[in-house]
Every structure is written in C-alpha cells, then in structure tokens.
C-alpha cells in the first residue's frame, strides 16, 4: 500500500512534454510558482526571463502537455490562455 504522503506527492507531480520532444518531471507547485513569477514582468538587468517565458508560453503557442505521474493520463495544466505581449 502506498503511504498517504507519498501518494499525495505523486498526485501533485506531473510529467511535462514539450513539442520538441523534451520532457521533465515536476511538482505542480513549482510550475505554478514559475508562471506566477512571470506575471511580474522582466526584472531589470540580466535575466533569463524571456527564456523561461518561452519555455511555458512559446511563440508558436504550443505550451507543454502535462500527464499524471501515476496513470499517464493527460492533465489539465493551464486553465486560461495568458498573454504576456
């Protein structure tokens, strides 16, 4: 039997797949934190803001797909379209 804490972590973890074929396993709170930080806009000085923005919201409009770790079902990732232009 899966311990409750471990099961909860599995449910909050997603496998992300980009159109390029790259993939990553991340906890959903990490992804949400990155997206929230993007809403503050680019910081002054050198940063990787544009690279991170293009990772989650590419110019071609193909955001990554998310899949549940335990069942591999596609998961709803972003509820609304965001426009950072």
VEXSETI-395125 format. One line per 2 residues: their letters; for each residue x negated, y negated, z negated of N, C-alpha, C. Coordinates in steps of 0.001 Angstrom, whole numbers, padded with zeros to 6 digits, always signed. Layout:
N
a) X Y Z X Y Z X Y Z | ...
//
This chain:
85
xx) -000845 +001184 +000000 +000000 +000000 +000000 -000885 -001240 +000000 | -000511 -002240 +000796 -001282 -003474 +000885 -000986 -004350 -000320
xx) -002028 -004828 -001016 -001782 -005734 -002140 -001076 -006995 -001666 | -000261 -007565 -002543 +000556 -008716 -002180 -000297 -009881 -001678
xx) -001390 -010210 -002368 -002230 -011326 -001972 -002815 -011094 -000576 | -003346 -009917 -000344 -003918 -009604 +000964 -002842 -009684 +002041
xx) -001678 -009146 +001761 -000592 -009182 +002740 -000218 -010622 +003052 | -000159 -011480 +002045 +000153 -012883 +002264 -000884 -013562 +003140
xx) -002160 -013226 +002942 -003217 -013807 +003771 -003103 -013335 +005206 | -002748 -012079 +005392 -002573 -011548 +006741 -001434 -012278 +007446
xx) -000339 -012513 +006742 +000810 -013181 +007351 +000500 -014619 +007727 | -000459 -015236 +007040 -000792 -016625 +007336 -001990 -016746 +008274
xx) -002459 -015640 +008806 -003598 -015630 +009711 -003114 -015366 +011128 | -003702 -016083 +012067 -003316 -015938 +013462 -004532 -015619 +014327
xx) -004311 -014864 +015364 -005313 -014676 +016395 -004965 -015689 +017475 | -005906 -016542 +017802 -005683 -017574 +018806 -006347 -017162 +020100
xx) -005679 -017397 +021203 -006201 -017028 +022515 -006052 -018231 +023442 | -007181 -018669 +024005 -007164 -019778 +024951 -007100 -019241 +026370
xx) -006653 -020080 +027278 -006531 -019717 +028694 -007877 -019261 +029269 | -008984 -019809 +028723 -010332 -019475 +029192 -010751 -018052 +028838
xx) -009969 -017398 +027963 -010317 -016049 +027521 -010980 -016033 +026149 | -011353 -017201 +025642 -011941 -017280 +024308 -010859 -017021 +023272
xx) -011279 -016484 +022128 -010316 -016227 +021061 -010965 -016479 +019703 | -010122 -016646 +018704 -010592 -016876 +017336 -009517 -016387 +016376
xx) -009934 -016005 +015190 -009006 -015647 +014127 -009098 -016748 +013078 | -007968 -017378 +012789 -007956 -018492 +011839 -006716 -018439 +010972
xx) -006865 -018953 +009773 -005704 -019134 +008912 -004928 -020338 +009425 | -003626 -020250 +009372 -002767 -021276 +009926 -002989 -022630 +009250
xx) -003328 -022639 +007965 -003540 -023923 +007280 -004764 -024650 +007821 | -005750 -023924 +008296 -006939 -024549 +008886 -006558 -025227 +010202
xx) -005784 -024546 +011008 -005338 -025121 +012279 -004483 -026355 +012022 | -003549 -026256 +011111 -002696 -027399 +010797 -003514 -028578 +010283
xx) -004514 -028320 +009459 -005365 -029398 +008946 -006098 -030105 +010080 | -006632 -029346 +011026 -007330 -029957 +012162 -006393 -030840 +012973
xx) -005199 -030341 +013241 -004236 -031109 +014029 -003815 -032371 +013279 | -003596 -032265 +011989 -003238 -033448 +011191 -004362 -034474 +011233
xx) -005604 -034032 +011092 -006730 -034965 +011148 -006817 -035652 +012512 | -006455 -034970 +013573 -006464 -035577 +014904 -005488 -036741 +015005
xx) -004410 -036703 +014222 -003414 -037775 +014300 -003944 -039094 +013753 | -005052 -039074 +013011 -005645 -040312 +012502 -006417 -041065 +013583
xx) -006676 -040409 +014707 -007405 -041051 +015792 -008895 -040831 +015655 | -009610 -041249 +016682 -011064 -041058 +016719 -011749 -041939 +015676
xx) -012706 -041383 +014950 -013455 -042197 +013991 -014438 -043107 +014714 | -014916 -044109 +014009 -015944 -044975 +014580 -017265 -044223 +014588
xx) -018097 -044507 +015561 -019396 -043846 +015648 -019307 -042519 +016375 | -020391 -041779 +016303 -020457 -040478 +016972 -019544 -039483 +016272
xx) -018819 -038699 +017070 -017977 -037643 +016514 -017681 -036631 +017605 | -017076 -035553 +017202 -016648 -034523 +018145 -015129 -034571 +018326
xx) -014552 -035733 +018073 -013100 -035897 +018126 -012513 -035431 +019455 | -013053 -035932 +020565 -012488 -035599 +021876 -012589 -034110 +022171
xx) -013692 -033496 +021761 -013867 -032054 +021967 -012825 -031255 +021176 | -012599 -031643 +019924 -011601 -030952 +019101 -010199 -031198 +019655
xx) -009914 -032436 +020057 -008618 -032755 +020648 -008363 -031905 +021886 | -009356 -031789 +022759 -009205 -030990 +023974 -009109 -029501 +023696
xx) -009629 -029056 +022556 -009504 -027648 +022174 -008058 -027290 +021902 | -007355 -028153 +021174 -005972 -027866 +020791 -004961 -028368 +021802
xx) -005288 -029453 +022497 -004367 -030047 +023473 -005140 -030369 +024743 | -005484 -029346 +025537 -006294 -029545 +026738 -005584 -030441 +027763
xx) -006381 -031129 +028577 -005802 -031992 +029607 -004836 -031263 +030549 | -005076 -029959 +030782 -004183 -029205 +031676 -002887 -028772 +030989
xx) -002752 -029085 +029706 -001523 -028783 +028972 -001400 -027361 +028469 | -002443 -026543 +028609 -002388 -025137 +028199 -002952 -024958 +026793
xx) -002147 -025272 +025775 -002579 -025072 +024389 -002778 -023577 +024137 | -003593 -023225 +023137 -003828 -021812 +022875 -002559 -021090 +022429
xx) -002512 -019811 +022709 -001425 -018960 +022230 -001841 -018389 +020887 | -000861 -018128 +020036 -001141 -017554 +018723 -000413 -016222 +018590
xx) -001079 -015283 +017934 -000494 -013962 +017730 -000628 -013584 +016266 | +000387 -012916 +015732 +000339 -012459 +014352 -000735 -011395 +014210
xx) -001502 -011476 +013160 -002613 -010558 +012957 -002151 -009130 +012713 | -001063 -008973 +011981 -000642 -007627 +011613 +000170 -006902 +012680
xx) +000843 -007639 +013573 +001687 -006976 +014575 +001322 -007328 +016016 | +000465 -008312 +016217 +000074 -008815 +017535 +001233 -009456 +018305
xx) +002352 -009745 +017608 +003452 -010462 +018263 +003040 -011910 +018469 | +003511 -012496 +019577 +003218 -013905 +019803 +003956 -014724 +018752
xx) +003263 -015704 +018211 +003812 -016535 +017145 +004009 -017958 +017641 | +005037 -018598 +017141 +005262 -019999 +017434 +004160 -020791 +016745
xx) +003464 -021614 +017488 +002300 -022289 +016951 +002545 -023764 +016728 | +002944 -024474 +017761 +003268 -025882 +017640 +004746 -026038 +017940
xx) +005450 -026679 +017038 +006900 -026819 +017197 +007273 -027899 +018193 | +006429 -028912 +018332 +006750 -030008 +019235 +005534 -030335 +020080
xx) +005751 -030934 +021208 +004646 -031400 +022038 +004134 -032708 +021472 | +002852 -032841 +021335 +002242 -034067 +020829 +001547 -034783 +021953
xx) +001607 -036082 +021951 +000951 -036865 +022983 -000033 -037813 +022328 | -001313 -037586 +022567 -002357 -038422 +021972 -002863 -039464 +022950
x) -002210 -039607 +024090 -002677 -040563 +025101 -002417 -041993 +024676
//
